[in-house]
Amino acid sequence: MPAPDLGLGIDVGASKIQLGVIDAEGAVLRRAHLSPWHYSKMEDNLANLMDRLDGLMGGYERHRFHDIGVGLPGTVDSVTGVVSYTPNLRWFDLPLGPMLTERTGLGVHLVQDTAAAAWGEYLYGAGQGLKNIACITIGSGVACGMVIGGELYGGARHTAGEIGHLRVADESLVCGCGGRGCLEAGGSGLGLVKIFERNAKALGVEPRRFQDWPEEHPDEQLDQQLYRQPEGQPKDRFNQGPNAHAIFEAAKRGDDLCLKSIAEMVENLALGLSVVATTLAPDALILSGGLSRERELLIEPLMERTRAISYHTVVENVRLAPAALGADAPLVGAAALYLSSEYGGAR
């Protein structure tokens, strides 16, 4: 029987789950996505995930696949394949690995999504040819995946890289962990929303101020995007209110309040990145995650501000770079976990 030649990755996010078939060069051959909140019952959502996985693998012989890799935003037990806790999804002690193995007959490796993103960038992206990288994922939360000496580094119980809980932000911003002033509370997509709402309240701005954008952009419906309940999600899942995408879109149209809020987000992130760069001194500090696509308003100012406040050896020796794989980094990295000595050991 021929050796496996395809990777199979799953990138679990708070609002979207992506699945992909990846070849040995890191190219996505086939992909699918679904909402983790499409159905009201968790078991129905998990059944939907399994069905999508079956469809994605259809047309390929099973022997062509290496073990499945899964990146998740939370704490996982990589030995048992149990998702211990994902705060944004509210998954507790979920035996996802055994469930996927039972369905597919393949082995399953679970890692934090930030580690998967770092691994993808190390193998196929902005970290190619380097030994030590730190990959910062900026999305609903903020975290850091690390490759040290060519190997994924997870620390004690695979909890390394939780930089989202560095205390660098305004203490008026409450984090999902219950703390105040965490980087995640002032530097993530959800953190941007917190900053925006605080600033709007301070100015006495009415929420419906976004309803009157010019008619040449009717498809944007910014008033609805800034103050909508995510479709298909339980009413207590998120506080009703704005979302980061709409804030960035409004900022691109020159809204002062949104621009001010993003500038505060950049300052918070720069403080956190400077700490990481100074402490780890990696060859490269790579910026990934769903918000990494916001180059002009977020990534470029963030790199400039981080350099401006960092120790001179960091500026001289640590390369700051956007993720080459973009939002696909955790998907591609998860699919290539078989190349990690800690997991597949195929290198």
N, C-alpha and C positions, 0 to 999 in steps of 0.2 A: 504494500500500500504506500503511495507517495506521502512524503512528509507534509505536515500542515504548512500552508503558505498564506493564510489570511488571519487577520486579527479581528476580533469582535468586541466593540466597545460600547459602553452605556454611560452617558453623562447625565446624572440626576440633578436637576435644579429645582428651585422652589416653585417655579411657574412652568417649566418645560423639561421633559425628559427627551434626550436625543439618543438615538441608536445608530451605529454605523458599522459597515464592513470596510476594513482598512487593509491595504496591501502592504508588502514589505518595505515600500518606499514612503509610507505614511500618507498615501493618497486615499481619500474617501471614495470608495467604489459605489457604495449604496448607502442611503441613510433614511431614517424615519424619525418622526417626533410625535409626541403626544403630551397632553396635559396630565399632570399627576392628580388633578382635581376634577377630571371630567365627570366622574360619577360621585354621588354623595357618600357611597360606602367604600372604605379602603379596599376591601377584598375585590370589589368590581374594578377598581383602578389597577390593582395588581394583575388581575386576569387580563385586562386590556393590554398591559405591558407585555405579558407572556404571548398574547396573540400577535402583537406587533413584532415581537422578536421572531416568532415562527415565520411570519411573512417576510421579514428581512433576510432570513437564512434560506428561504425557499429558492430553489434553483441551483444551490451549491451543495455538493456532497459534504456531509458532516465531517468527514475525515480531513477536510481542507482547513478546518478551523483550529487555531490554538485555543487555549483556555479563554474564557470570557473575562474581561476587565471592567470593573465598575467604579466610577468616581462619584462620591457622595459628599454633600455639604454637612458633615457632622462627624461623630465619633463611630468608628467601625472596629470590629474585631477581625483582623485579617486572617486569623487562624481558623476560627469557626465559621466565618462568613456571615456573622450577625451584625446588623446595623444597630448599634447600641442606642444612638440618639441623634436625630436630625432636627434641630430646633425649628427650622423654617417649615418642615414638612410634618413635624410631630410624629415621626416614626420612632417607636420604642421597641428595643429587643426584637427586631424583625429578622427572621432567618432568611434573608434574601438570597444569600449564596446557595444554601441547600435547595431552595425553591427553584432557582435557575438551573442548578445541576439536574434536579429531578426532571425538569421540562426538556432540557437539551442533551443531557448525557455528557456535558463538558464540565471541566473544572472551572471554578469561579474565584477571582481575586478581587477583594474590595479594598479601596484606598480612599483617603480624602480627595475631593475633586481638585484641590490645589496641588497635591502631590502628582496627580495624573497630568495636570497642566504642565507642571515643571518637567515631568518625564517626556511629554510630547515635544516641548520646546528644546529640551536637551538633545533628543534624538533627531528631530526633523526640522526644528525651527531656529530661533535666534540664539540658541545655546549650542548649536552644532560645533564640534571641535574644541569645546571648553571642558574643563574638569569640574568647576564649581559654579553653580548658578542658583539664584533665588528668583522664583517666579511669583510675583504678587498678583493675586486674582482680585479684581475689583468688580463686584456685581452686587447682588442683594446684601452680601457681607463683604468682609475683607480678610484675606488670609494669605499665607506664604507657603509655597512648596519649595523644597530644597533638594538639589542633587550635589552631594559632596564627594569628591574623589571618584566621580563617575557612578556613584550609587545613590539611590533614593535614601533620604534621611527622614525618619519618622519620629525619632526621639522616644521617650518613655511612652509605651502604649500607643504609639503612632499619633501623639498629640502635639508634636512640634509644629511650629509655624502659625500658632494662633495669635498673630500680631494684631488682629482686630480688637484685642482686649488690652493693648497698650493704652495707658491713660495719657492721651495727648490732646484731647479735644475739650471743648467747653463743657463744664460739669452740668450745665443746664440740659445737656443732651443725654437722655436715658437710653442705655443699650438694652438689647434683648436679653442679655445675661443678667440684668438687674443692676449692673454697675452704672456709674455716671462718667462721662468724659472719655469713653472708649473710642479708639480709632474707628471702629465699625459704626459707632453712633454718630460720627461726624465725617466719615470718609467713604461710606458705601452708598449704593443706590437708595437704600432705606434711610441711611443717614442724611443724604441730601434732602430727602423729603422732610425729615425732622428740622433741618436747618431752614428750609423754605417756610415751613409752617410757623416756626418761631419768629422768623423775620417778618412774615406777613402779619402775625398777631401784633408784633411790636409797632407796626405801621398802621394798624387798624384797617387793613385791607380786607375787603369782602371777597369771599371765595369766587363769586361769579364774575370777578373782574376779567377773567379769561374768556368770557363768552363772546366778545366783540371783535375777534380777529378778522382781518379783511376777507371778503368773500372769495378772493382768488385762491384761498387755501381751504375750501370747504371740507376737503377730505381729512384734514388734520383734526377737526373737532376738538380743539385744545381744551375747551371748557370741560368737555366730557372726560378727556384723558387725565386732566389734572384733578378731577373730582369724581372718580368712578370707582365702582366696586369691581375687582377683577372677575370676569365672567367664569362661572362654574366653580367658584371657590366659596367655602362656607362664609357666612356673614361675619363670623368672629375671626376669620383667618387673618385679615389685615384690617387696620383701622381704615374706614372710608376716607379717601383723600387723594392727594396728587400722587403721581408716580414719577420716577426719575426721567423716563423717556420724555414725558410731556414737558418737564422742566427744561431739559436740554433743547427741545424743539422751540419752546418759547424764548429761550435765551438766544437762539440763532436768529430770531426775529427782533432781537434788541431789547427784550424786556429787562429792565434794570434790576428788579427784585430777583429774577432767576439768575442773572449774571452775577449778582452779589453773592447769592447762595452757593453757586458753583465755585466762586473764588475762595470762599471759606472752606469748602470741601477740599480744594486743591491744597490749601495751607495745612489742613489737618493731615492729609495724605503725605505731604512732603515731610512733615515732622516724623511720621511713622517710617517712611522709606529711608530717611537719613539714619535713624536708629538701626534699621536692618543692615544697611550698607556699611555703617561704621563697625557694627558688631561682627558681622560675618565676613566682610571684605570679599565677596564673591567675584569671580571674573566678570559676571554680568548680572544686573538686576533687570528682570524682564517684566513688563506690565501686560497682564492678560485679563481675561474676564469679559463679561458682557458689555461693560462700559468702556472697554479699551477701544471700541470703534469710534468713540468721541475724541478724535485726535486733536482737533483745533481748540476745543474748549476745555478739554481735560488732560489728555496725555502730554501734549507739547508743553503747556504751562506747568504741569506737574514735574516733568523732567527738568525744566529750567529752574523751578523753585527748589527742587531737591539739591541740585548742584549748588545753588546759591547759599544754602544754609549748612551744607555738609563740610566735614573736616577735609582739609586739602588733599590728603592721601586718597580719600574716597573719590574726589573729583578726578584725580589723576589716574586712578587704577581701576575703578569700577565702571564698566560700561552700562549706561542706561539705555534700554531699547524697548520698543513696543513688541509684543508677541508676534512672531511671523505667522503663526497658525491662527491668530485671531481667536474668535470664540470656539473654534474647533480644537483648541489645545487639549482640554481635558478629555474630549472624546477620543482623539488620536492617541494620547498618552495612555489612557485606560486600555485601549485595544492592543498596545504594545507592552503591557506589563509582563508578558511572557519573556521579554528580553532582559528583565531585571533578575539579578541573581537571587534576590530575596523572594521572588515569586516563581517565575518559570525557569530561570537560570539557563536560558538558551543562548546567551552570548558566548 
